[in-house]
Amino acid sequence: MSNTNLALKKITTEISGTVFSLPYYVARDQGYFNDLGLEIEFVKRNYGDRPANITLIDDHRQVSSFGGPSLFEQGQSTLYRACEWGQVRRTYDSSRGGQVIAKRAAIASQAIIVRPDSPYNIPQDLANVPVGVNFHHGSHYIAIQTLEGFLAPEEIKVVHIEGGGQHKQFNRFVALRDGLVDAVAVMEPWITVAEKLGYKIIAEAHYVGLEIASPDLDEESFEAINKAIRRAVQDLQTDPIRYTKYLIDDVSEEIVKLEPSDFRRNRLRYNDPAPYSETDFHRTYNWMVKWGLIQPDATFQQIVDNRVIAAN
């Protein structure tokens, strides 16, 4: 495919978790998008001013799968990446016709953490202990999937941490630090924050994520984006620590001052974008149905429209 023949429109991508979008930051700053004649605009949700109180919600049906007003649903972004389970649910809920178009490059991790002085040390200790999460996002699903290997379903308690103009990860960490909950699930850079401050990791797991897109993002344009992303993935596989500055920027020095050397290289995993298979979909979808996290009437064709061309 000749890049000079591409008539690419401006493409807007929503940034949620920095660790998910690290390949996009690298591709932008290394000029890989520009090399392909791409104009990629980055947009972030505005969480507003942080209220005085953080509230806890124990029923996931009271929380939107988009986590509130969605830039994607409002038509302000064309492309959006997050965890596999959440993207399946958001595609099911989308009023804009969004569909899953690929596995994202980032293979993130979530860790269930407790305070340094906590009496909890193993997953079984969390029987009937509320674990703070963000409903319909990676922390929610990974907490359940991790704990169900150790606990009976009725012993697993997850609670949504609501409130704050800060990122949801910040709210969960503060809720844990201040004793509002006794365990939370967080991703990077907050796992590294926890480790540096002496918090205990009870369990951790890596998981895949997905890209969703609006119907007007054509396969040719997405393939051009992914050519740049693949170059960024090579950089990240060579030395991910070099790019932790983006993660460090997410954490106020009032919490802790992070250094690149604080991060574990093995925790920062990136692969080329790839198609999302029907086998993967059904494994995840059937698990979500079992836990009452989605209705049992969706099909692979409804949720998924693979627009990624696998690299040769």
N, C-alpha and C positions, 0 to 999 in steps of 0.2 A: 504494500500500500504506500503510495507516495504522499508524504505529508503536505507537499506544495499544492496538492489538488483538494485538500480539505477546506471546506468553507465552514469553519467552526464558529458557532455563536458563543457569546460570553456565557460562561457556566458558573453558577453560584453554588457553593458547597457549604453546608452547615457544620460548624465545629462544635462538638459536644465535649467528650473527653479528649484531652490533649494526646494521651498515649495512643488513642485510636487514629488520630490524624497526623501523627508524626511523619509518615511518608509524604503527606501533602505539604507540610511545612518544609521538609527537606527539598522536595521537588521544586517548590517555589523559590527558596533561598539559593539553591544551586543553579537556578536558571533552566531547569529541565522542562518546565511548562513553556517558557519563552522560546526555547529551542524548537518546539513543535508548533509555534504560533498560537498557543493557547492563552486565553485570558480567563483566569480562575479567580473569582471573588470569594473571600472567606467571610462568613457571617456568624456571629455568636448571639445566642439568646441573652436578652437583658433581664437579669433577675431582680433588678431594682434594689431598693434599700432593705437591709436586713432588719426584720422586726425584732423586738426584744425577746420574744419567746419562741422556742421550738416546740412543735406539737407532734404527738405520736398518733398514727392511724393504723389500726390493726385489720382493716378490711380492704383488700386490694381493689374491690369493686368501686370504692369511693375515689379512686385515683385514676386519672387519664393515662392510657398507655403512652401518650406523648409527653407526660409529665407537666402538663399545663399548656398554655397557648403555644402552638407549634409553628415555627418559621416555615417548615416544609408544607404543612397543611394550609398555611396562609399564602403560599405561592412565592415566598421570599427566598427559597432555596430549591435547587433542582436535585441535589445529591446530599445524602445524609447517611452516616455510618454509625452503628451501635452493635450491641450484642445480638447473637443469633435469635434467641428466644423473643427478645423485645421487638426485633424487626419483623419477625413472623406475626406477632400480635399487632404491631402498628400497621403493617400492610393489610391485615384483616380489617382493621378499624378505619383505614384511610378513606376519606371522602374525596380525595383528589385523584384517586386511581394510582397511587404509588405502588410499586412492586419491588420485590427483591431482585437485583440484577447481577449480584456476584458475592462471593466471599470477599471480605475486605482483606487488606494486607496485614493488619495488626492482629496478632494472637495475644490477647491481653490476659491478665490474671486478676483474680479477686482473692482476698484473704480475709478470713474471719479473725478479728483481733479483740483482745481484752486488755484492760489496764495492767500496768506492771504489778500491782498488788492484788490482782484478782485471784480468787481461790480456784478458778477454772484453768485447766491445763490440757485437757483432751476433749474431742468432740462430744463424747458421752456426758461430759460435765454440763453441757448446754441443754440437757433435757428440760423442757418447759421454761427455758430462759429466753426472753425476747431478744432477738438479734435485729439490730437496726439496719434497714436496707432502704433502697429507693424502688418502690413497687414498679414492676414491668421493665426494670433495667437489670443489667448484669448482676448487681449485688443481690437482688431478690432471687433470681433463678439459681445462681451459683450457691447461695446459702442453702437453699432447699436441696439441690442436687448433692452437695457435699455432705450435709448432715443426714440425708436419708440412708447413707451407707452405715450409719452408726446408731440411729435412733428410729423409733417407731414414728409413723407419720403424725400421730396425735401429740407426740412430744416435741415436734418442730414448731417453733413459734417465731414468726418474722413480723416486724412492725415497721411501718413507713415513717421516716423522719422528714417532717414537713417544716418549711419556714426558711427564711433567710434569703438575702440578696446574693449571698455567696454561692459558690458551686455546691451541689448536693453532697459531694465528698467532704467538704469543709464542715457542713452541718452535721454529718454523721460523726465525724471525728470529735467535734466539740460536744455533741450529745454524749459520747462515750467518756471523754475527758472529764466532763462536768457531772457525771453520774446519773444522767437521765436514762441511760440504758447501760447494760453491763457487757454487751458485745455488739460489734458492728462488722459489716462487710465493706471493704474498700479496695480500690485499685491503685495503681501508681498515679502520682508520686506518694500517695498517702500510706502505702505499705512501707516505703522507705522512711517516711516520717515516723511511723510507728516503731520501726526497728531502731531508729536512731534515738528515740526517746525511751526505749526500754520496754515498750509494750510487747505482749506475747501474741504470737501467731498460733491460733488453734488449728487452722486448716487452710490450705491454699490450693487453687486449681486454675489452670489455663483453659481458655475457651475461645471458640471461633466467633467472629462477628460478620455482619452482612452489610452491604451497601443497598440502600433503597433509592429509587429515582422516580421522578415524575414521568408521565408517558412521553413527553417531548424530548427526552434525552435519547438520541439515536445511538446505535451500536458503533458507528464509525467515530463519533465524537468521544464516546466512552473508551474506545480502544486507544485513541490518541492520548487521553488522560492516563490510561494504564501503562502506556509506553514510558511516560515520565515517572509514574509510580514505581515501575520495575527498576528503573535506575536508582531511585531513592532507596528501594528495598536493598539493593546491593550495597549501598553506602551503610545502611543500618546493620546489615549482617556483618559487615567488615568491622565496624566500630560504633555500636549504639551509644556508648557512653559519651561520645563526642557531641551528641545531640540532646543530652539531658538538660541543657539550659532551658529548653522549652518547658520541661516538667518542673524545674526549679522555680520558674516564674509563676507557677500555680500556687505556690505556698508562701504565705507571708512569713517574714523573718520573726514576727511576733510569736509564731508557732514554733519554728525551728529554722535555723539556717542550714540549708542543704548544700552539699558539694557534689560534683560529678562522681567522686570516688565513693560516695555513700550508696550508689545504685549497684544492684547486682546485674551484671551483664546477661546472665541466663534468664532473667525475668523479662527482658525486652526482646521479644521474638516477632519477626516479620517475615512473611512469605509473599510471593507474587499473588495478585488477585486471581481468583479461579472461579469456575462455574459452581453453583450451589446445586448439589445432586438431589434427585428425588428421594434416594435412600436417606440422606442426611435430613431432609425435610420431614419425612414421615417419622423418623426416630424422635426428633425434637417435638413435632406436632403432637404425636401420640402421648408423649410424656406431659406436655402442657394440658392436654385434655384430661388426663388422669388426675391432675392436680386442680382442675377447674379453672385454669388460667386462660382458656380460650374455648370457644364453642366447637362442637365436633362436626361442623358442616363445611369446612373449607377443603379445597383441593390444591394440589401442587400447581396446576395451571393458573389458578386464581391468584396465588401468592407469589409465584416465581416466574420471571421472564429473563432468563440469563442473557445478558448483553455483553459479557466479557468473552474475549477470544483467548483461549488458553495459549500461553507462550510455547513456541516450538522448542 
